[in-house]
Each structure stands twice: as structure tokens, then as C-alpha cells.
Amino acid sequence: MDTYKIESLDHEGRGIARRDGKTIFIEGALTGETVTASVYRKKPSYENANVQRILRESSQRVTPQCVNFGRCGGCSLQHLDVRAQVAAKQRVLEDNLWHIGKVTAGQMLSPIHGPAWGYRRRARMTARYVIKKGGSLIGFHEKKSSFVADMKSCEVLPPRISALLPLLRELVGNLSIRERMPQIEVACGDAADVLVFRVLEPPSDDDKALLKIFAETRGVHVYLQTKGPETAQPLWPPQPADLYYALPEFGIRMPFFPTEFTQVNHEVNRVLVHRALMLLAPQPGERVADMFCGIGNFSLPIARSGARVLGVEGSVSLVKRAAENAAYNGLSSNVWYRAMNLFEIDTESFAALCAEGQFDRMLIDPPRDGAAELVKSLGVAPPRRIVYVSCNPSTLARDASMLVHEQGYTLSAAGVVNMFPHTAHVESIAVFDR
């Protein structure tokens, strides 16, 4: 068993060491540590290994708070102090911007962070009936495995939801369709908690009775989902849940459907929206585009500034929801929504969006694949300022390269958003000026 000196962390939170021209990725090791490790995969240019012993420990190593850490695949960095996690993510962002995009930010923004525990308001947990494990398992997948972690608690879920895990295991185990219920989705709002049970066959009357009792005694709303996300319907209480999150700074309440995409970390989202609006600096009467607008998380606060906002989103159902949210918040007079596949946009279709006038500013908040086609299309009518909210530093870096080297923008500022503490997931925000 070899000894390694850890130089840094990679984008998955693994320790990086080098030997004989190879890069060694060591799970469980931290920057500055000296460890022994066992290699489990060898490739010509790299190897993967697991830490066995820590000979010299990092001062930033901490005791993981969750008993599932190391087995559950949900978190990978609980052994690293949360402040050091943020610093590591900042380095990942800077490295991606330079090595992939060949760009550097004029200013590195202070990181956005919030509560380290109990923050996860959305989760999709697997349910599986395993006789050898004594019944139904409810939880996330085990690390690098399709097996379900046998979880009785989860420290990143709100405590009230974490406390339900062993009760859910008992509930599902008592259902006649326990082998036909593969997933439970959690959606927590400011005033209601929803559990969406994915069912592959209709539950019996006895099953429904058990689910109703669970909902009543545990103070949650139970929905059943028979097919796609849009098929989720309330079982008990029979009326839809009053599910929303608030953006108090902007006087906005954002209703959402349990299976619709919303940010998992409501506290950090509030800070993110504040930062995005400060950087975008929309002015009354300006034309602003919110690309990949979802249910209106950014477009409604922008509209509150007095700017005229066009929100564009590929999902027709999300566009409908965003329009309803605009009406609910009294903003329909200065925000409009349009369904368009932004992964297939070109210069002609972007020019059509600008038919009523060029956009002064633009916010882009794409999924992990980024916004390459949109960025390529901006040359016909480039906005003066773009604020780009990213959930993938490598696609942000790729798009930043096109914006700077091909579209004539300057990367004025960038910084990380610790939306998912204790994971290696890096969210960020960047500002481009022209």
C-alpha cells in the first residue's frame, strides 16, 4: 500500500496526488494530508483509490455529522470544514474558467452561503422492498451503487422530514403495492410539506387508508404520481397543498407544484436572487430577458424593479406557472412569458425575440448543459450586461469563452454559490459586460 501527499481536491471532492506521471484520485483524502491508499482502478494516465490511513491529518478535517456519511452517496464533503468546502469550490470555479474558458474574472465575488444542515427542501428518495434488509428501504443511493442506503435520518433534510424516514419505511412496508412504489419525492414550502409517492399500480383502499392516516398524523400532504411529474395529484388532504416560497425583499410569494423545479435551498436562493438583481441592476423601463426562467424565480423580482421583462423557458407547463405567478403577485403588466427551446435557438429566432426592441440586460440560468446555442445567437443584438447563474462550472467556462473571445464581452466578476453544502456540487454566478 503506497503513501501519497495530497495536493488539492478535484471537482468531485477527491484528493489529488501525483506519482510517476500519473494523477491519483483518492476518495476520503483532503488537501495537505499524507495518506496511504488502495488503488481500485488503473488507467494509463490516472488511478482511482480509497484512503486507508491518514498519516498526517488536515487541520480542516472535521467529524462528519451524519451517521450515513461514507455509505450514502448524497454527500461527499462532510469530513471537510464547511468554510473550507466553499474555498475549494471557489478554486474549482477559477480553475474551470481558466483551463476550459481561458478567461479570468475581473473580480472574485464573496461566496454566497447559508445554513449547512437541514437546508434541503427538495429531495427524490428511492423506495425499495428488500426482504434481506428486513423490509422497505427509504433513502438515497449508496455511494457509487444502485443499492439504497438504509437511512433512518438525514442531516441535510429539514429535521421534521428526516424524522419521517423510519416512519416512511414502516408505512411503505405495510402497503400492498410496496414493491410497486419506487420513489418518494419531498417538496417543502414555507407553509406546507408534500410527499409525492410514485405508484406503478393503483393502491388498494387499505393502502389509501394508511396513507391518509400518515398524512393526518404527521402533518404532511400526500400526493400520488402514476406516470410523469405532471400526473401527481393530492390524495390527502384532497385539496392541493398551499405550496410556495417567499422572496420577502421583493414582496413576492412564489406558488409551485410539488414536482416542478425549484431551488432546493430556499435560504441561499433568497441571497442568490438579491445578488443577481444587484449585479443585473435593471432600471425602470429597460427591456430585460430572463432565459431559462422556470416559474419566475428571477423574472418576477426583475419586474418588481419596473423593468419590462420577457421570460423564456422550454417547458410549456413552467411558462404557464410563471404567468400565473406574475398575476398572483400583480406583475402581469410588465412581465411576459414565452415557451421556446433555448437549446435549439439560433440568430434568427433570437432576433425575433428582439422584435420589439433590443434587450438592455439579460439573466441566464440554464441547466447543467449550459447555454451554448443561446450565447452563439447573441451577436445579432447583444445586451449590454449578462448575469449568468450556473450549476455547472465547466459549461459556464465554455460559454464564458464564447462570450469573451467571440462575442466581445468582458468577464467582470464571478463567484460561487454554496447551494448544496457537503456536496461537491458547484453553483456560481458571473457577470459579463459589453
Secondary structure, 3 states (H helix, E strand, C coil): CEEEECCEECCCCCEEEEECCEEEEEECCCCCCEEEEEEEEECCCEEEEEEEEEEECCCCECCCCCCCECCECCCCCCCECHHHHHHHHHHHHHHHHHHCCCCCCCEECCCECCCCCCCCCEEEEEEEEEHHHCEEEEECEECCCCCECCCCCCCCCCHHHHCCHHHHHHHHHCCCCHHHCCEEEEEECCCCEEEEEECCCCCCHHHHHHHHHHHHHHCCEEEEECCCHHHCEEEECCCCCCCEEEEHHHCEEEECCCCCCCCCCHHHHHHHHHHHHHHHCCCCCCEEEEECCCCCCCHHHHHHCCCEEEEEECCHHHHHHHHHHHHHCCCCCCEEEEECCCCCCCHHHHHHHCCCCCCCEEEECCCCCCCHHHHHHHHHCCCCEEEEEECCHHHHHHHHHHHHHCCCCEEEEEEEECCCCCCCCCEEEEEEEC
